[in-house]
């Protein structure tokens, strides 16, 4: 009889206290367990909308929604990474219709010293009369010290040349890709007058930078007019039209960035 009464009194005490502690005399929740929990059957959530019980699905986890809100089942979409293998971690693309223009008086003074001036890693400030294409200057992220970053730049080179005569009319130009204002890739080209006025051509350029430091970097593209042949009056447009035979949509520039990395740091998972 004494045992029965003790159990009854204990049950009444637990129901009145509203908090139960296991291996603790000062519970901080309705159920406070100071130790391991071993679940042998199922873990369910009670829906406050229709009083149904939800066990979730395979591989789901319980996620807090903050104080005052019930937890919910969530699926974590975590890709499986193989050791020492590169994965596409960051990619983005940009376009620009403003471009840059050069008159005959805006030629670069480095035309005769190209081999010594156009050196990988050289600072943008040392490039004479190079103009940046505004909207292609953008930030990008690198999360691993083992990375390969690819840049693909495309634009249209346009002039207001008259129809070609004899001798040839032409302009040399150059475009460089810069990371943090340091040269990583440069291509030179030549646009020549044709049988029709206002010549234009498509310029494509691909560059790569390996093992950049972790963090935020800045990409930019800059171009220059190097040397003119039998013309000083023609205007050179890069990424912009300088005559009416094409428009700014046709002449626009684009830049694509792909960062491949061997994963080292994983961002928090948001769902």
LINGIMO-V950790 format. One record per pair of residues at least 12 apart in sequence whose ideal C-beta (glycine too) atoms are under 10 Angstrom apart, sorted by the first residue. I is the first residue (numbers start at 1). J is the second residue. Records with the same first field share a line. If there is no record, write none. Layout:
BEGIN
I=J  J
END
This chain:
BEGIN
17=30
18=30
19=31  32
20=32  33
21=33  34
22=34  35  37
23=35
42=55  56
43=55  56  62  73
44=56
45=62  70  71  72  73
46=70
47=70
48=69  70
54=72  73
55=73
56=72  73  74  75
57=73  75
58=75
59=75  76  78
60=72  73  74  75  76
61=73  74  75  76
62=74
63=75  76  269  271
72=271
74=269  271
75=271
76=269  271
77=269  271
78=266  269
79=263  266
81=261  262  263  264  266
82=262  263
83=262  263
84=146  262
85=260  261  262  263
86=144  146  147  148  259  260  261  262  263
87=144  259  260  261  262  263
88=150  258  259  260  261
89=141  142  143  144  147  258  259  260  261  262  263  265  267
90=140  141  142  143  147  149  257  258  259  260  261
91=140  150  256  257  258  259  260
92=138  139  140  141  219  255  256  257  258  259
93=138  152  254  255  256  257  258
94=133  135  136  137  138  219  221  253  254  255  256  257
95=133  135  136  154  239  252  253  254  255  256
96=132  133  134  135  136  137  155  221  239  240  248  252  253  254  255
97=133  134  135  239  240  241  247  248  249  250  251  252  253
98=133  134  135  136  239  240  248  252  253
99=131  133  134  135  136  155  156  157  158  223  237  238  239  240  241  242  248  251  252  253
100=130  131  132  133  134  155  175  221  222  223  224  225  236  237  238  239  240  253
101=131  158  225  235  236  237  238  239  240  241  242
102=129  131  159  171  173  223  224  225  226  228  234  235  236  237  238  242
103=225  232  233  234  235  236
104=171  225  228  231  232  233  234  235  236
105=225  232
106=129  131  224  225  235  236
107=128  129  171  172  173  224  225  226  227  228  232  236
108=127  128  129  130  172  173  174  223  224  225  226  227
109=128  129  224  226
110=126  127  128  129  130  174  224  226
111=128  129  172  174  224  225  226  227  228
112=226  227
113=128
114=172  174  186  188  226  227
117=174  183  186
118=174  176  183  186  187  188
119=183  186
120=176  182  183  184  185  186  207  209
121=179  182  183  184
122=176  178  181  182  183  186
123=178  180  181  182  183
124=176  178  180  181  182  183  220  222
125=181
126=183
127=174  176  178  181  183  186  222  223  224
128=224  226
129=222  223  224  225  226
130=174  175  176  178  183  186  221  222  223  224  225
131=221  222  223  224  225  238
132=176  178  181  220  221  222  223
133=153  155  175  220  221  222  223  238  239  240  252  253  255
134=220  221  239  253
135=221  239  252  253  254  255
136=151  153  155  177  219  220  221  222  239  253  254  255
137=178  181  218  219  220  221  222  255
138=217  218  219  220  221  255  257
139=216  217  218  219  257
140=179  212  216  217  218  219  257  258  259
141=214  215  216  217  257  259  267
142=179  209  211  212  213  214  215  216  217  259  261
143=214  215  259  261  263  264  265  266  267
144=211  212  214  259  260  261  262  263  264  265
145=211  212  213  214  261  262  264  265
146=210  211  260  261  262  263  264
147=209  210  211  212  213  214  259  260  261  262  264
148=208  209  210  211  212  258  259  260  261  262
149=179  184  207  208  209  210  211  212  217  219  257  258  259  260  261
150=206  207  208  209  256  257  258  259  260
151=177  178  179  184  185  205  206  207  208  209  219  221  255  256  257  258
152=177  204  205  206  207  254  255  256  257  258
153=175  176  177  185  187  203  204  205  206  207  219  221  223  239  253  254  255  256  257
154=202  203  204  205  206  239  252  253  254  255  256
155=175  201  202  203  204  205  221  223  237  238  239  240  251  252  253  254  255
156=200  201  202  203  237  238  239  240  241  246  248  250  251  252  253
157=171  173  175  189  190  191  199  200  201  202  203  223  236  237  238  239  251
158=191  198  199  200  201  235  236  237  238  239  240  241  242  243  245  246  250  251
159=171  173  191  192  193  197  198  199  200  201  228  231  234  235  236  237  242  243
160=197  198  199  231  233  234  235  236  237  241  242  243  244  245
161=191  192  193  194  196  197  198  199  200  231  233  234  235  236  242  243
162=193  196  197  198  199  231  233  234
163=193  194  195  196  197  198  199
164=192  193  194  195  196  197  199  230
165=193  230
166=230
167=229  230
168=190  192  193  229  230  231
169=191  192  193  194  199  228  229  230  231  234
170=190  191  192  193  199  227  228  229  230  231  234
171=189  190  191  192  193  199  225  226  227  228  229  230  231  234  235  236
172=188  189  190  191  224  225  226  227  228  229  236
173=187  188  189  190  191  203  223  224  225  226  227  236  238
174=186  187  188  189  222  223  224  225  226  238
175=187  188  189  203  205  221  222  223  224  238  239  253
176=188  205  207  220  221  222  223  224
177=205  206  207  208  209  219  220  221  222  255
178=207  218  219  220  221  222
179=207  209  212  217  218  219  220  257
180=209  212  213  216  217  218  219  220
181=218  220  222
182=209  217
183=207  222
184=207  208  209  210  212  219
185=205  206  207  208  209  221
186=205  207  222  223
187=203  204  205  206  207  223
188=224  226
189=201  203  205  223  226  238
190=226  227  229
191=203  234  236  237  238
192=229
193=229  230  231  234
196=245
197=243  245
198=234  237  241  242  243  244  245  246
199=234  243  245
200=237  241  242  243  245  246  250  251
202=250  251
203=223  238  239  253
205=221  255
206=256
207=219  221
208=258  260
209=259
210=260
211=261
212=259  261
214=261  264  265
217=257  259
219=255  257
220=255
221=238  239  253  255
222=238
223=236  238  239  253
224=236  238
225=238
237=251
238=251  253
239=251  252  253  254
240=252  253
END
